[in-house]
Amino acid sequence: MLEISTLEDITALKESSDVECKLAQGRDGKGALPNDMWETYSAFANTSGGYIFLGLKEKKNNRFELAGIANTQKVIDDLWNTLNNQNKVSSNIIRERWVKVIEIDGKSIIRIQVPPANRKQKPVYINGNPLTGTYKRLGSGDVKQTEEVIRRMLAEQVEQSRDAEILKGFGIDDLDFDSFNAYRNMYTSMQPDHPWTKVDAQEFLYNIGGWAKDRETGNSGLTRAGLLMFGKYRPIMEAFPHYMVDYQERPEAKTEARWIDRITPDGSWSGNVFDFYNKVIRKLTADLKIPFILKGDKRQDDTLVHKALREALVNTIVHADYSGRASVLVVKRPDMFGFRNPGNMRISIDEAMIGGNSDCRNRLLQDMFRFIGLGENAGSGLPKIFDGWKSQHWRKPLLKEKLEPSEQILLELHTLSLVPDHVLAELRDSLGEHIFDGLNDHERLILVTAHIEKTVDHARMMSVLDIHPRDLSALFSGLAEKKLIHQDGSGRGTVYFLDEARKHDNTLELVSSIMESDRPAVKGPDLSSGCLSVDSGYSPTLIETAKIISKKKKAPSDEVKSVIVKLCAEQPLRLEELELLLNRSGESLRKNYIQQLVRSKKLTLKYPTKPNHPQQAYITVGGKHDY
């Protein structure tokens, strides 16, 4: 939820892929829905959702200022009336709780939250015609969609599976029999006693979904799934003119398409998705470190990472929109694995990440892979991929949608470690190998983060660990009981740290106390006295830097933050010192700027394990005084 409550919040607001601001004053200046707001409504609904703010005036620098709406009730009534008028809007997907009046500085603005529409609601269009009134959000603009994109959205709306259609004019001769026989052998080896292993080839093809019968017309033939899975390249291209599968191994961690190994349909192999999977999975897993694990008397050359890569490759194939213009692309680089398929998500990214909800675009293809032990259709694919990456302490996988130059889904699996090897070695050495190796993954990650960042808090670890806040509190308590981590502060101000961090703060406190005895005391500021002079005891550099703000009564929030960061890069500064330098009240500085800078890791505390230290000061992260 995007919350704004102050003039500074409005100043910081920018239009983006999920934010749109409108003046909405109307002819009488009391408030009215702008006509072009409905294009934004359609765009947000057909993309990833967003927020519309009414009552904000755009300035020349693309920033906004508060204008307000005098008659908010009239505007909200017009909103609901239009949303429920199908001649204007095809579908109302907004709930009452998502429309809110916000009071700021004596004026009212309206925030409207537009959720992303689900597959069966798309396209959300305006003015009664989907072909002329369908928009998507691209950057900060609302882009009218082409007829091709809209017809694909309409097809997605009514079709449960895109690959069940019987292809007229295609038959058994369009299949690559080597591919089909290889698949059947894999099926038989997995399920030797299954009755399907005993039927003839065409009956087997029918049983797995590659052949179908139209009960109304009596016609039968190859399904889209059958041709994609086992077909020859030319017939596939005749049925799917934009069909392309592509694997590239790139030598460097760069986006440029320079490859040292490539697999594309070139006439030397069938070109179908079954053979593409078999060729590519061997390439993806060729360089993985294989653990030597015995199960019974057999070696198990498999890991969670192997399973994650298999799942990612199958997902890419079975969720692709083969009528789309983008290719199925798999990239292997030294630093990552990348997967791209044409088409957009049929459920939201958040739903897909949670798992348990499957809405596969090509369900028959999904079934065919599942019959030979590859992929799931219970919505557990993405969680399995994320678990594989988490097991190696690698960066969290990135799943995203792109609209340009055509609709596509991207999955990036980076192999850069969240946990440097030297940190693991240092913790094992300091805590004892037996103790550290006896911790679970979540406990280790808390200790590792505390070791790297000196302190952690509840909010920081919630951004790292995908668990319930109550479970995280239990983890902190358990580590504290084992004396592996310590805490200071209370409530939201509680920080957790290792022994080494507290020892560092104690040493720094001792050194600082000696240095402070030779430094003039700083008393509370007299803000009526204006800017500091050079005889105030502060360096000319500090005073000159601070003048950018101290001479002004009001300054943009970003400018104030920038100056604070520059000042604290020169030397650690206490809140009362920043008050004097900037000619601002300490409470305003703390609440509106410093807390945000600390949360965004631009400032750090001089004594991180003692947040309430009487001589607490702020230091710019990465500056010359960042220890």
N, C-alpha and C positions, 0 to 999 in steps of 0.2 A: 504494500500500500504506500503510495507516494503522499507523504504528509507535508503540508506547508502551513506555517503558523505565524511567520514574522515577515516584515518588509525585506529582511536579508534573504529569506527563503525565496521570495519573489524575484529579487535581484539576481539570485543565482540560477533561476529557472531558465532553461533553454529548450526550444522546440527540438524534437528528436524523433526517433522511430516509435516512441511510445508517449510523447507529450505534445499536445497542441493547445495553444492559447488564443482566445478570441476576446475582442473588446465587448461585443454583445450589448451595446448601449441602446440600439433601436433609434428610430427617428425622433422620439420624444425624449431621449436620453435617460429613460427610466429602466430600460432593459428589454431585449428581444432576442430570440434565437436567430443567429446568423444563418442565411440560406446555405452557405458553403460548409457549415458544420456537418451536414449529412454526408458529404463526400468523405469527411474524416471518420464519421461513424462507420460507414461501409468499409473504409480502408483498415481501421483498427480491427473490426470484426473478422475480416478476411485474412488478417495477418496474425499478429501475436497479441492483440489487445493494446490498450493504452488509456491515457487520462486526457480529458478535455477540460480546460479551465476557462470559465466565462467570467469576464470582468477585469481582464488584464490588458493594458495598452502596450503595444510594441514601440520601443524606442529605436533610434537610428542605428545603434550598435547591436541590434538583434537581441537586446535584453528587454525585460518587461518591467512595468511599474503598475502600481495598484490604481485602478479606475473605479471599481465597484459597480454593483448593480442595485438600483434603488428598489425595484419591485421584483424580488427573487421569486415570489410565489407565482406571479404571472408567467415568468420564464419556465419554471418547473412544470406548471400546468400545460403550457404549450409543448414542452418536451414529451410528456406522457401522451398527449393527444396525437402528436405526430408519430410517435413510436408505434402506436396502435392503429395507425391509418395505413393499410397495406397499399394504397395507391401512392403513398410517399415512401414507405420503408417496407421491405419484404418481410422482415422478422424483427420482433422486439426481443433482444437477448439481455436487456439491462434489468436488474432487480432494484427495488426501491432503496435498499440499504447502500447501493453504489452511487447514489446521488446525494450530495452533501453541501449544505451552505456553510461557508467558513467566514468567520468574522475576524478582520485584521484592521487595526488602527481605525476603528469606527466605521469601516465599510465592509460590504458583503460581496463575496465571490462564490461561484458555484463550481464544484468539482464533480465531474461525471466519469465514472470508471466504466470503460467498455471492455468486456471480456473477449477472448478469442472465440469465434463461433466453432461449433463442432462440425464434423464432416457433413452431417445430414442437414445442417442449417445453411451451409455455404452453397452458392454465393449469397451473401447479404448484399442486396442492391437497392437502389433508390429509383423513384419515379416510374415504377411499374414495369421496367424492362431490364432484365439481367444483362443483355448484350450491350446496352448503352449506359447502364448505371452501376456497374461493378468496379470497385476500386481496391487497391492494395496499398499498404504503407511502404514507401521506400525512402529511407533517411527521414527527412522532415516533410516530405511531400506526399500527396495523395495521387496515385497513378492509376488512370483508367486502364482496365485490362483488355487485352485483345480477345477476339472471338474464340481463338484456339484455346486460350487459358480458361475462359468461361465455360466452354463446352466440356473441357476436362473436369472442371469443378462440378458441373451438373452430372457428369457420368459418375464421379466419385460419390455423389450424393445418393444415388439410387442403387449402385452396384455394390453388393457385399464383397465380391471378389472379382478382380479384373481379368483373371486368367481362365475362367470357366467357359467362356464363349466357344462354341464349335466353329471352326474355321472352314468356310465353304471353299471347296475346290482343292483342299489339302488332304493328303492321305498317308498311308504307311510308307510309300516310296519316298516321302520327304524326310524320313527319319534316318539318322546315322546309326546303323545297326551295331557298330562297335560300341558306341556310347550306351545304347539300350542294353546290350548284353553285359557290359561291365557293371551297369547299375543292378541288373538282375542277379548277377553273381554276388555282389555286395549284400543285397537283400537276403539271398539264400544263405550266405555264410552267417548272417546275424540271426536269422530265424529259420533254421533248416527244417523244422517240423510244421511250419505254417502252411495251411492249405493253398495259399496263393502260389507257392513254389511249384505246385503240381499242375497248374493250368497252362494253356498254350499262351503264346506271346501276346496275341491281341486281347485275350481275356485278362492277362496280367496288366497290360496297359490300361484297360478299362478300370480294373480294380484300384489302381493307384491314381486315377484321375487324368491320365493322358489321352483317353478316348472317352467320348460321351454320346448319349442318345437323347434326342429331343422327343419327349413323350407325346407332344402334340402333333408334330409333323411326321414322326417316325424316322427322321433323318439321323444319321450318326456320322461321326468323324473325329478328327484330331481336335483337341482343345488347344487354346493358346498355351496352356501349361505344358502339354505334351510336346508341342513344337519347340518352345523355348528350352525345355529340358533335354530333349534328345534329337532335335532337328539338325539338318544340314544348314550351312551358312546362307546359301542363296534363298531357299524357301523362307528362312527366318527373316531375311531382309525384305522379301516380298510382302510378308505379313506385318512387319514392323520396320518401316522405312528408316527410322532414326536409330535402330538398334546398333549398339556398340559396347563391347566389353574390353577393358584395357587395364593391364597391370604394368606398372613401371617401377623399377628399382633405381633410385637416384643416389649418386655418390656423396652428396653434400646436403647439409641441413638448410636448403634453400628452396624457394617456391618455383624457381625456374625449372621448366620441363626438360632438363638434360638427364638422360637415362643411360645406364650401363647394361640393363637387361629389360626386355619388354615382351609381353604376351598380348597379342591382338589377333583377331581372325585374319589370317593371311593365306589361307588355302592349304596349309600344312596340317591342319587339324580341323575338327568339325565346326568350331565356333559357337557351340551351344553352351548354356550356363552350367550344365553338369560337368563337362570337360574343363570349362574355365575354372570352376571351383577346384577340381582335382589338380590342375596345373599350378594354380596360384597358392593353394594352401601349403604345398611343398616348399615353394619359394619363401613364404612368410615365416615358416617355422624352421628353416634350414639352419639359421645361426643362433637359435635359442639355446641357452645352457640347459642341458637335460639332467635332471636329478636321477641318481641311481637308487631306485626304490624297488624293493622286492615285495610282490604280493603273491604269497604262496611260494612257488619256485619260479615265477615269471617276473621278468624285469618290466616295470611300468615306466615307459618313456613319455610321461604326460604330466603337465602341470596346469595350474589355474590359468596361466598365461596362454598355453596352447588352447585351452578351452575357450578363452576369451577371443582369441583370433579366429577360431573356427566359427564362433557365434557371430562375430562382427562380419565375417565374409558371407555367411548364409543370410544374415539380416539384410545386407546390402543387396543381395540377389533377389530375395523374396519380397522386399518392400519397394523395389524399383518400379517406376511407371514407364513401361517400355514404349509408350506413345509419346513420351517427353523427348526434348531435344538434347538434353545432357546425356553423356555416356555414363555407364557404370565404370568407375575408376577406382583402382586400388593402388596406393603408393607405399613403397617401403623406403625409408630414409634412415640414416644412422641414428637420428634422434626421435623418430616417430613412425607410426603406421597410420595411413590416412585412407578413409573409405568414403566414396561418394556415390549416391544413386539419384537418378532423376525422380522428380515428384516431391511433394511436401509431406509432412507428417499427417497421419489420419487421426491421431490423438495428440494432445498437447505434449510438449517435451517433459513437463513436470509429471504427467501421468505415466509416460514411458519410463521415466527414471525410477518411479516407485515400483512399477511392475504389477503383474496380476491382471492387466487389461490389454488384451491383444486385439488389434484391428488390422490384420495383415492385408495388404493390397492384392497379393497373389497367394491365396490360401492353398490352392492345389499344389503349387510349387513348394510351399512350406510343408505340406503333408509329404510330398515326395522325398524331401530331405530328411524329414523326421523319421520316415519309414526305415532309413538306413543309419539312424542314430545321430543325425546332425540337426541342430536347431531345436527350438521348442515352440509350441503354440499356446503356451499358457501365460505369455507376457513376462517371462522371466529372463529373456535374452539380455536386455541392457543391464539389469542387476548382476547377472553372471559376468558380463564384461567388466563392470566396475569392480566387482570382487577380485577378479584376476589382476587388475592393475593395482588395487589396494594391497594385495598380498606382497607386492614388490616395493611398496612405498613410493610408487611412481606418481607423477602428477595426475590429478583427477581427469579422466577423459572429458573431452569437450564435444558436445552434441549441439548442432545448430542448423537452422534453415537459411537458405539463400533464395532470393527471388530473381536476381539478375545474374547473368544474362538469361537464365531460365530457372524454373523451380528445381531445387535440389536439396538433399539432406547430406550434411557433412559430419563425419565422426572422426575425431583426431585422438589417437592413442599415443601420447608422448611417453618416451622411455627415460625421461630425465627424473632422477631420484628426488623425492621430497626430503629424504633422509641421507645426507652425505655419509659415506663410509667412515670417515674419520670421527664423526660425531658418535656413531654407534660404538666405535672402538673406545672412545673416551668415556662414554657412559658405562660400558662393560667393565672398564678398568676401575672407575671410581666407585661404582655400586657393587661390583662383584659379578662375575659372569653368571653364576648360579642364580642370583637374584634377578638380574636384568632379563635373562632368557626365560625366566619363569613368569614374566609379566605377559598379559595379552597385548594384542596389537594396539588397542586404544590407549592402554596405560603407557606403552612405550612411546607412542606418538606425542602424548602430553609431555613426557619427560624430555623427549628430543626437542620439541618446540620451546619448552622452557630453557633448555640448554642453549639454543641458538638465539632466542629473543630476550633472554634474561628473566623476563616475567611473562606470564600468560594470565588471562582472565576468562571468565565464562563465555563472553561474547566471542573472543578470539578462537577458542577451541570449538565453539559451535560452528564456526565457519570452516573448520578443518575436518571435524568428525560429523558424519551423517547419523546422529543419534538423538534421542529425546533429551531435552534439557534435564529432566529428572535423573536419567541414566548418567549424564555427564557429572551432575552433582555427586552422585554415588561414587563415580570414579575418583574425583578429587578427594572425597572423604576417605576412600580406601587407601589412596597413596599417602595421604597425611597420617593416617593411623600407622602405616608401615614406616613412617619417618623418611619417606623418599622425596617428599615435597613439603614445603612450608607455606604458610599464608599470612597475609597482613591486610588490614582494612576490614570493612564490613559491608554487607549488602552488595550493591552493584559495584562498589569500589574495591572489592576483594581482589587481591592479586596473589598468584601462586608462583613459587620460585624454588630453585635448588639451593643447597648449602653454599655452593661456590658464588652465587649471585649475592647472597647476604654478606659473605666475607668480603667481596669486592666493594660493596656499599660501605661497610664498616671502615675499610681502609681509606676509601675516598673521603668519608666523613672526617676522619682523623686529619688527613692532609688538608682538606678544605678549612677545618677549624683553625689550623695554624695560619693559613693564608688569609682568612677572614679577619684575623686579629689586626692585620695591617691595612685593612680596607675600610674606608669611611662607612659608617652605618647609614642605611637607607631608611628614612622615615616615611610614613604615609604621605601621599602626594597632596599638594594643594592644587587641584585642577583648575582653579580660577586664575592661577599665575601664568598660564600659557605654556609655551615651549621651553625646553631646557636651554641653558646657555653653556658655553664651553667651560665655565668654571664650576660646573655641577659635579665634577668628579668622574664623569663618563668620557670615554674616548671620543674625539671628533668624528670618527667613522660611525660610531653608534648614533650620535646625535644627528649627523647629516642623513643617515639612512632613515631615522625615525621621523624626520621633518616632513617626509612625503605624506604622513598620516597626521602627525601632531598639529600641523598648521590648519587642518581642515576640521570643520564640525562634523561633516558626514563624508564617508568614503565607501566605495564598493567593497563588498565582503571579500572578494578575491584579492583585492589590492591590500587590504589589512592583513590577510593571511600571508601574502607574499612577503610583506615587510617584517612580520613576526619571524618568519623562517630565516630571513636574512640576518636579523638581529641575533637570533639564538645560534646562528652559525659562527658569529664573532666570539661569543662567550656564553656560558650558561647564565640564564637570567631568571630571577625570581618574579613572581607575579607582581609584586609591588614595584619592582624595577621596570617592568614593562608598562605599568601604569604611568610612571614618571616619563618615560621615554616617549610614549605614544599619546599622552594627554587624554587618556580614556579611563573609565572606571574599571577596577579589577574584576568586578562581577560580570560586567559586559564582556570583557576580554575572555574571561574563563568560559562563560556559557556559550558565547557566539562564535568563538574562534579557536581557543586553545584546546578545548575538549575535542573538537572536530579534527584538529591537526594531530593530536595524539592518537585518536582512533584510526586516522588514515596513515599512520606511521611516518608522518613528516616531522613530528617532534617526538622526543622521548624524555623520560624523567631522569634527572641527575641521580636520584636514589630510587630506582625502579622497585626495589623490594620494600621501600618505606614510603608509600604514597602520601602519607600525612606528615612527613618529615618537616620540621619547622623551617629548615633552610632549603626546602624543595625548589628546584630550578628546572628550566626547560632547555633542551639541547636539540639542535637540528640533526636529524638522522643523516649520517654520511658526512657531516661537517668535521672540522678539525678537532672538535672537542667531544665527538662521539666515541666513547671508549670501547 
